[in-house]
Every structure is written in structure tokens, then in C-alpha cells.
Amino acid sequence: MMNIYPQAEPFFLRGNQEIALLFIHGFTASPSELYPTAQLIYDLCGCTISAPLLPGHGSSPHLLNQSNWEEWYNTVRKESEFLIENYSRVFVGGLSMGGLLALHAGSRVKGLQGTISINAPVFNHFPLLIAVSPLIGRIRPYFPKKGGPRQRRLAQEGRFAYNVMPAQAFQSLMNLRNQVMEETDNINLPVLLIQSLQDESVHPRSVYYLQEKIKHTELIELPDSGHVATMGSEKEKIARAITGFISAYS
């Protein structure tokens, strides 16, 4: 059994039996980055919110390098099916990689009502990193993340995330990204797209690509938010947008 850091534990906010939201964290991170927005959503609409910890996360970067996107998605699929069996209407959403996994679920899982994608990494600000990451992975298993005041603030506010990027797992994330780009035409659910315009990782044109490719979308732009918008100054705006989306399609 792997040891999970206390800050990285999954959470389950038990609300009414009518509506449930599966909320998925990002790459190298944990459900802790979703909790501030999840609590606001819960307070607004009283829906049940499940935020699982994905395989390889919350413990050691070594374990993340041993996992892949199919394993991460398998957790999402199983939790989606559990919620669909126990709740009348189920939505799936996520931040960053979690947004990609939510979109993939939206194309595959029967019985979902809608999908929410926040800052999904279709295009990022570091194309060279993507190009050389397979080479880096052969030389060293990890490469350091760029730190800074924003990342230190997030950690102080309770977010658990690895401080390195596991190279092999990053390649699997890129494979997930490619998979989602190929199947956008298969997403027939309503999709709420949310994008931070000050995202330091994901290029905002990601959301416009998704908006163009997916049939039924709504777009919310966050002019003042960075990548982890669910812990930022516009988290109330995110919570209201998600609550409104859920209400509209329930």
C-alpha cells in the first residue's frame, strides 16, 4: 500500500441523492486543489461531490512514473459508473488533466448529463518541452517544475502537488491529450469550458480549439486567474458557472 499524504486525500461531500459531480484533479496534483471551489458548489446547490485521488498521485513521483493515463481514466470511469448507479443526474468535471479526463469520459460513459473542463492542456506555453520530453525521460526520470510566489501560496493554502514532473508520466499525459483531440466530435453532451486568461501553463487557445470542435459548449473566461483557478480569486465565479450549468441541464 502506498502512503498518501494527508493533504492529498480524496474527499466526498455528501449532498442530495438527485445530483452528483465527479471532480477530477490535475497532473502531479491532488483533490486538495479542487476543494475550495467544491465547497462553494456544495454550498450553492447541495449536490454530492466526489473527488478521487488518481493512481500515482499524492504519494511519490516514482509511483506516478509507473502509471499511465489509462489507469487514471479507469478510476474516473469506475467512479462515474458508481455515481450513475446511485444518483439521478451525474456530471463530470476537472481541472487541467482532470479536464481532459472529463472530456474523455464525456465521449465514452453512458448516462452522464454534462461535462466541465477547466484549463484543459490542449496547447501549452512550452512546446519545446513537449518536443524534448521523450529524450529527457531517457536521461533522467524527472525534471523540476518552475517555482515562484504563486506556487508557494498554493502550497501554504493546502494544495498538495509534486515539485517535479515525472517524464514518463508526462508523455502519457500527452497521449491522453492526443486522444481527446481525436474524439471531440464524439462528445454529444453539453460541455462547460472554463479558461484562465492568465494561465501560466496552458495557452488560452486551447479552449477556443475545444469550443470549435465540440458540438454543444458554453464558455467562461477568467481574466484574472492562473492555472489553478479553483484556488484563485475567481473561484466563486467558477462555482456559480458550474452550479448554473448543472441547474440548466438537470
N, C-alpha and C positions, 0 to 999 in steps of 0.2 A: 504494500500500500504506500502510495506517495504521501508525503507530508504537505498539507495545504496550509499556506499562511492564513492566519485568522482574517486579515483584511481582504483576502481573495475568495472567501466562501460564497457559494451561491446563496441567493435569497428567494423567498416565496412570500409574496404579500397576498394573503387570502382575503378575497373580496366576495362579491356575489357570484352565484352559480350561472349567471347569464353570459358574462363576457370575460374572456381571458386574453392577456397579452403575453406572448413569449418574447422576451427582450434579450438580445444577444450581444455580448461584449466584443471588443476588438482584439486584434492580433497582439500577442505578448501581454495583454492586459487581463482584466478580471471583471466580474459583475460590479465591483465597487465603483467603477466609473459611470455606471448607469443608475446607481441608487438615488442620487439627488433628484433626477428627473422622474424616476419611477415613483418615488414618494409623492411628488406633485401630481402625477397622473392618478395615482391611487386616491389622493385626497379629492380630486376633481370629479372622478366618475365612479369610484368604488369598485373598479374591476379587479379581478385577480391578476397578479403579475408574477411570472416565473422567469428568473434569470439564472440559468445554469452556468456552471464553470466548464469550459470546453477542455477536451483532453490536451495534456501537455502544459496547461496554464496553471498559474497560481502556486507553483512549486519550484521547478528548476528549468532553466533554459535547455539543459541537456535533454529533459523529457519532451520538451516542445520540438526539438530537432528530430526526435524519434516518432513524431506523429505527423499526420497529413490532413489535408482538407476533407478527405472522405470521412475520416474519423470525427472531425469537428462537425461535419454535416450530419453524421449518424446520430450524434447527440441531439441536434436540432430536430431531426425527423422524429426520433422517439418521443421527445417532449411534446412536439406538435401533436402527434397521434394521441398521447395521453390527455392533453388538454381538449382535443376534439371529442374524445370519448366522454369527458366529464363536464364540458361547458357547452352552452348553446351556440355561442359565436366566438371564434378564435381568430386573433390577429397575430402576425409575427413581424417583429421589427428588430433593428440592430444598428450599432454604431460601427463605422469603418468596415473591417472584415465582417462584423456582425451584420452589416447592411447587405454585403454580398451574399452571405449565407441566407438571409431573409429573402432576398430576391430568388435565390436558387430554390428555396422551399416554396416560394410562390409559384414557381413553374412546375413543381413536382407533387406537392402534398395536396390531396383532395380534401375539401372541407374547410379550407381557410376562407376568411371573409375579406382579408386585405393584408397588404404588406407595407412596411415602413422602412425606408432606407435613409440613414443619416451618414453623410460624408463617406459614401462607399468609394473605395480607391480604384476607380477605373483608370484614371490618369493621375500621376503624381508629379511633384516638383523635382524629382530626382531620376530622370530617365537613364542617366549613366549608371546609377546604382543597380537598376534592373538589368541593364546590359551586362554588367560585370559580376553580378552576384553569383552566377554559377561558378566562375573562376575563383571568387573569394571563398566559396564553400569548399573548394578542393584544398585551399591553403590553410584556412582556419575555420572552425565551426561557427564562430560568432563575429559580428562586428559591432562596435559601440554605437549607441544612439547619441544623437545630438542633445545635450542637456540645455539648461537655461532656467531663467526665473519661472517661466510658465510650468515647466515640468516639476520644479521643486514645490511650487504652490499646490499642484495637484496631489503630490505625494503627502504634503502636510495636511491636506484636506481629506485624506483617507484612501486615495487611489493606489491600488497595488498593480504594478507592471514591472516586467523585467527591464533592466537597464542596458541590455544588449539585444541584438537582433539575431536570432538563430538562422544561419544562412540557408540550411536545407529546408527548414520550415517556411522561410520566406519564399523560396522557389515554389513550394506547394501553394502558398497564398496566391502567387502569380498564376498558377494553373487554375485555381478557383476563379480568379478574375477573368481569365480567358474563357472559361466555361460559361460564366454568366453573360459575357458579351455575345456568345454564340446563341444563347437561348432567350434573349429578351423578347423575341417575337412570340414565345410560348407563354408569356406571363399575361393571363387574361383577367387577373384580379385587379381591383383598384389599387394604386400604389401612391403612397405619400412620399415624396422626395424632399429631403431637407439637406441644405448645403451651407456650410460656413464659408463666408467670403474671405475670411482671414485665416483660412486653413493653412497651416504650415507644412502639411504633408500631402494632402490631396488637392489636385488642381480643380478649381471650380468648374472647368469644362466637363468634368466627369458627370455632373448632374444634368447638364444640358444634353449630353450624349444619351443618358438614360431617358430623359424626357422625350427625346426624339424617337427612340427605339421602342419604348413600351407604350401599349395602346391607351391605357387609362391612368393618367397621372395628375397629381396636384403637386405644385412646387412651392416650398417655403425657403426663402433665403434669409440667412442670418448675417447681417452686415458687420457685427462686432465680435463674432465668435471665432475661436480657433478650432483645432481638430476635435478635441474632447469637449464638444459643445454641451454635452449632458451634465457637465460640471461647471459650465461657464455662466456669464451674466445673462444669457438669453435662454436659460433652461426653462423659465416659466413660459416663454413663447413656444418652445418645443412641446412642453406638456399640454398647453392649450391647443396647439395644432394637432397633436396626436389624439387628444380627447375629442376634438371636433370631428376628426376623421373617423374615429371609432363610432361616434354617435351617428354620423351620416350613413355609414354602411352596416349598421346593426339592424 
